[in-house]
């Protein structure tokens, strides 16, 4: 299985930039297609798709969110961070089955 | 508006069975692949199973193969997960989700399954 590694917690100040990383145990890219996706899960809620194929913003997601990366290293950036962004953020790969998720990064406000 | 509403969860003893349902609305259900994703208490997300839009193919994670069965009724816009031989490690909130080509577009609010004696 492809293992996705995320830092457990990230603390940032309101209005600053948050950079959340996800490292895969093997490449999740095929040619120029990066099969990494990002989700936001607020406390007590279901996950919501934020970014698909590494850098594409899902419908209705604010432009404060962006994604980048290729191969094994991917980043979700939130700039500027707002109070409403307090949540856990998960990466997910679809390069091979089983589809796997990272363990999540909790975004906290300093 | 896309809506996915799960039901059928509850407390069940180890070794017993439970069937989850997910009622879909707001989109053409028969056009979409569908999936179940679970989340153990205070833990991360884990893909469980996927069914192709017409029900012709199904996919499972190894730990549930032979015990869980994903199915759908396109006439009723409903997704199912039959869970047999339940184990304590199956305790989780189960989400149904639309399964786009590579990612999970829309999610239900989830239903809790607790496996305990």
Interface residues (C-beta under 8 A of the other chain):
Chain A: X35 X37 X39 X41 X45 X46 X47 X48 X49 X52 X53 X58 X90 X92 X94 X97 X98 X99 X100 X101 X102 X103 X104
Chain B: X37 X44 X45 X46 X47 X59 X61 X62 X95 X100 X102 X103 X104 X105 X106 X107 X108 X109 X110
